[in-house]
Amino acid sequence: MFPVLARIALGSCLLIGMVCGASSQNKNGVWDELDKLHWRFAGFGNVGQQGTIGIPKGYGFLGSTDARRFLELQGNPPRDNHYVIAPTNLSWFGLFQFEATGYVRDDEKIDPDDLLETLKESNRNGQQERKRLGLPVLYLEGWYVAPHYDIQTKRLEWGTKLRTERNEIQVNYLIKILGRKGVMDAMLVSDPQSLDSDVKEFKALLSGYSFNNGENYAEFRSGDKIAEYGLTALIVGGAAAAAAKSGAFKGIVKFVGIGVLAALGAVWGAAKSLFRRA
């Protein structure tokens, strides 16, 4: 059984590329299914073949098969090669996914102001298309945390502030950890009202993540695959990243107009939060 300290009712949400609706299952049914998952509560969790993360007391970890079911239970399309870590009260969770981009050079300067203007333009251009596809329209307001890169930890981190059509403010938060063969995405899915404390907790937890031997950024060798883009394009994400070589944004809007917000991190949908206290 999953040792839930304070059972919280699941709401509806929107994750990266995942449209969520209200679950048809009742709350108890969802929790019963969550209890059946193969949670690991100690030691280390294998995050694919790339790395491991320590599992402190009070946290649980799910491998790919169970993470797929975890997402499905919340109304998300099931996704392979995702991994979950969460506190045992499920007040938030972290979602890991590896992008086999190749070695991303980290010598590129990030200009948050220019990048924000580009993302806002693509956001405006994509709003009608999102309506046509039946997706929630979200308006990019600005940075919650301006993008910045830590040369020591090899982490690229940023948060964006979004406004819904109901004038509710939502926040996306994403950390990308650079490795030898690609990038490990560490996405925080949290209630915006507790985001500051959840970010602090999540980042402390990430201190227990490490790439496996041979996968570390510093272990790059001549002949390894090199990504076609740098740090700035990682923030734009998805198909647009390939079009943003060396930070050049010409033509980028046509790629990110529809999906820019889905590429920025965890996006909240109809409900104010993913979890609501019962």
LINSULVEN-V139391 format. One record per residue. N is the residue number from 1. RES is the residue in one small letter. SS is DSSP state (A for helix, B for strand, O for the rest). PHI is phi in whole degrees, -180 to 180 (999 if undefined). PSI is psi in radians with two decimals (none if undefined). Layout:
N|RES|SS|PHI|PSI / N|RES|SS|PHI|PSI
This chain:
1|m|O|999|2.46 / 2|f|O|-74|2.13 / 3|p|O|-77|1.24 / 4|v|O|-69|2.18 / 5|l|O|-82|-0.66 / 6|a|O|-145|1.80 / 7|r|O|-67|2.26 / 8|i|B|-121|2.35 / 9|a|B|-75|2.37 / 10|l|B|-82|2.41 / 11|g|O|-107|-2.74 / 12|s|O|-106|2.79 / 13|c|O|-158|3.06 / 14|l|B|-137|2.12 / 15|l|B|-105|3.11 / 16|i|O|-54|1.99 / 17|g|O|66|0.20 / 18|m|B|-123|2.10 / 19|v|B|-95|2.22 / 20|c|O|-115|2.57 / 21|g|O|-127|3.04 / 22|a|O|-65|2.38 / 23|s|O|-72|2.48 / 24|s|O|-80|-0.23 / 25|q|O|-82|2.60 / 26|n|O|-76|2.95 / 27|k|A|-59|-0.80 / 28|n|A|-64|-0.65 / 29|g|A|-63|-0.71 / 30|v|A|-63|-0.80 / 31|w|A|-65|-0.64 / 32|d|A|-61|-0.71 / 33|e|A|-69|-0.67 / 34|l|A|-62|-0.66 / 35|d|A|-64|-0.45 / 36|k|A|-80|-0.26 / 37|l|O|-69|2.71 / 38|h|O|-89|1.32 / 39|w|O|-73|2.47 / 40|r|B|-111|2.21 / 41|f|O|-112|0.11 / 42|a|O|-156|2.91 / 43|g|O|78|-2.32 / 44|f|B|-130|2.58 / 45|g|B|-107|2.36 / 46|n|B|-84|2.06 / 47|v|B|-95|1.48 / 48|g|O|63|-2.60 / 49|q|O|-96|0.06 / 50|q|O|-94|-0.65 / 51|g|B|-160|-3.08 / 52|t|B|-137|2.75 / 53|i|B|-134|2.39 / 54|g|B|-69|2.56 / 55|i|O|-116|1.65 / 56|p|O|-69|2.92 / 57|k|O|-60|2.37 / 58|g|O|94|0.11 / 59|y|B|-130|2.71 / 60|g|B|-128|2.67 / 61|f|B|-129|2.47 / 62|l|B|-122|2.32 / 63|g|O|-74|-3.09 / 64|s|A|-60|-0.82 / 65|t|A|-62|-0.80 / 66|d|A|-74|-0.57 / 67|a|A|-64|-0.63 / 68|r|A|-59|-0.80 / 69|r|A|-69|-0.66 / 70|f|A|-57|-0.82 / 71|l|A|-66|-0.69 / 72|e|A|-63|-0.66 / 73|l|A|-64|-0.37 / 74|q|O|-99|0.22 / 75|g|O|88|0.18 / 76|n|O|-91|2.60 / 77|p|O|-59|2.35 / 78|p|O|-64|2.42 / 79|r|O|-128|2.39 / 80|d|O|-84|2.84 / 81|n|O|59|0.60 / 82|h|O|-116|2.68 / 83|y|B|-138|2.53 / 84|v|B|-123|2.43 / 85|i|B|-133|2.46 / 86|a|B|-157|2.65 / 87|p|B|-66|2.73 / 88|t|O|-71|-0.17 / 89|n|O|-92|0.01 / 90|l|O|52|0.66 / 91|s|O|-75|-0.31 / 92|w|B|-160|2.97 / 93|f|B|-149|2.75 / 94|g|B|-108|2.41 / 95|l|B|-120|2.18 / 96|f|B|-108|2.47 / 97|q|B|-152|2.36 / 98|f|B|-97|2.33 / 99|e|B|-107|2.01 / 100|a|O|-82|1.12 / 101|t|O|-79|-0.35 / 102|g|O|94|-3.14 / 103|y|B|-70|2.09 / 104|v|O|-95|2.05 / 105|r|O|-66|2.38 / 106|d|O|-111|0.50 / 107|d|O|-100|0.26 / 108|e|O|-93|2.36 / 109|k|O|-81|2.35 / 110|i|O|-98|2.24 / 111|d|O|-109|1.68 / 112|p|A|-58|-0.65 / 113|d|A|-67|-0.84 / 114|d|A|-64|-0.71 / 115|l|A|-64|-0.72 / 116|l|A|-63|-0.74 / 117|e|A|-62|-0.68 / 118|t|A|-65|-0.76 / 119|l|A|-67|-0.64 / 120|k|A|-65|-0.72 / 121|e|A|-63|-0.79 / 122|s|A|-67|-0.58 / 123|n|A|-62|-0.80 / 124|r|A|-63|-0.75 / 125|n|A|-67|-0.44 / 126|g|A|-95|-0.07 / 127|q|A|-65|-0.73 / 128|q|A|-66|-0.66 / 129|e|A|-67|-0.66 / 130|r|A|-64|-0.68 / 131|k|A|-63|-0.74 / 132|r|A|-62|-0.61 / 133|l|O|-85|-0.01 / 134|g|O|77|0.35 / 135|l|O|-94|2.61 / 136|p|O|-61|2.44 / 137|v|O|-91|2.15 / 138|l|O|-123|2.41 / 139|y|B|-107|2.16 / 140|l|B|-75|2.02 / 141|e|B|-91|-0.67 / 142|g|B|163|-2.94 / 143|w|B|-82|2.33 / 144|y|B|-81|-0.78 / 145|v|B|-134|2.11 / 146|a|B|-61|2.52 / 147|p|B|-62|2.37 / 148|h|B|-150|2.67 / 149|y|B|-122|2.30 / 150|d|B|-100|1.94 / 151|i|O|-66|-0.46 / 152|q|O|-78|-0.83 / 153|t|O|-89|-0.18 / 154|k|O|61|0.68 / 155|r|B|-113|2.28 / 156|l|B|-104|2.22 / 157|e|B|-137|2.45 / 158|w|B|-163|2.84 / 159|g|B|-141|2.49 / 160|t|B|-119|2.58 / 161|k|B|-105|2.22 / 162|l|B|-122|2.68 / 163|r|B|-122|2.29 / 164|t|O|-84|3.04 / 165|e|O|-68|-0.26 / 166|r|O|-94|0.19 / 167|n|O|64|0.49 / 168|e|O|-90|2.42 / 169|i|B|-91|2.26 / 170|q|B|-122|2.77 / 171|v|B|-131|2.38 / 172|n|B|-101|2.46 / 173|y|B|-141|2.22 / 174|l|B|-144|2.44 / 175|i|B|-123|2.27 / 176|k|B|-115|2.17 / 177|i|B|-105|2.07 / 178|l|B|-79|2.36 / 179|g|B|-126|-3.08 / 180|r|O|-66|-0.67 / 181|k|O|-112|0.05 / 182|g|O|165|-2.73 / 183|v|B|-128|2.30 / 184|m|B|-93|2.03 / 185|d|B|-83|2.26 / 186|a|B|-122|1.80 / 187|m|B|-104|2.29 / 188|l|B|-96|2.22 / 189|v|B|-113|1.97 / 190|s|B|-148|2.80 / 191|d|O|-73|2.17 / 192|p|A|-54|-0.52 / 193|q|A|-69|-0.41 / 194|s|A|-114|0.29 / 195|l|A|-60|-0.76 / 196|d|A|-57|-0.84 / 197|s|A|-71|-0.59 / 198|d|A|-69|-0.67 / 199|v|A|-61|-0.79 / 200|k|A|-60|-0.75 / 201|e|A|-67|-0.74 / 202|f|A|-64|-0.76 / 203|k|A|-66|-0.63 / 204|a|A|-64|-0.67 / 205|l|A|-65|-0.63 / 206|l|A|-68|-0.27 / 207|s|O|-65|-0.31 / 208|g|O|-92|0.07 / 209|y|B|-91|2.46 / 210|s|B|-149|2.53 / 211|f|B|-72|2.65 / 212|n|O|-71|2.86 / 213|n|O|-56|2.31 / 214|g|O|91|-0.17 / 215|e|O|-107|-0.11 / 216|n|B|-71|2.61 / 217|y|A|-56|-0.70 / 218|a|A|-72|-0.16 / 219|e|A|-94|0.25 / 220|f|O|-56|2.42 / 221|r|O|-129|2.63 / 222|s|O|-56|2.32 / 223|g|O|101|-0.23 / 224|d|O|-66|2.67 / 225|k|O|-65|2.34 / 226|i|B|-113|2.32 / 227|a|O|-63|2.64 / 228|e|O|-81|0.01 / 229|y|O|-147|3.00 / 230|g|O|-116|-2.70 / 231|l|A|-64|-0.74 / 232|t|A|-59|-0.76 / 233|a|A|-67|-0.48 / 234|l|A|-63|-0.56 / 235|i|A|-71|-0.66 / 236|v|A|-68|-0.81 / 237|g|O|80|2.95 / 238|g|A|60|-2.57 / 239|a|A|-62|-0.49 / 240|a|A|-66|-0.48 / 241|a|A|-60|-0.71 / 242|a|A|-66|-0.43 / 243|a|A|-88|-0.12 / 244|a|O|-109|0.75 / 245|k|A|-57|2.33 / 246|s|A|57|0.45 / 247|g|A|81|0.14 / 248|a|O|-83|2.19 / 249|f|O|-101|0.19 / 250|k|O|-63|2.22 / 251|g|O|80|0.05 / 252|i|O|-73|-0.52 / 253|v|A|-61|-0.65 / 254|k|A|-66|-0.37 / 255|f|A|-86|-0.69 / 256|v|A|-101|-0.01 / 257|g|O|-57|-0.68 / 258|i|O|-85|-0.78 / 259|g|O|-111|0.25 / 260|v|O|-58|-0.77 / 261|l|A|-68|-0.58 / 262|a|A|-70|-0.28 / 263|a|A|-95|-0.03 / 264|l|O|-94|-0.31 / 265|g|O|147|-2.71 / 266|a|O|-77|2.15 / 267|v|B|-114|2.20 / 268|w|O|-83|2.52 / 269|g|O|-106|-2.23 / 270|a|O|-64|-0.69 / 271|a|O|-84|2.71 / 272|k|O|-67|-0.54 / 273|s|O|-148|2.79 / 274|l|O|-71|-0.64 / 275|f|B|-117|2.36 / 276|r|B|-126|2.37 / 277|r|B|-67|2.36 / 278|a|O|-70|none
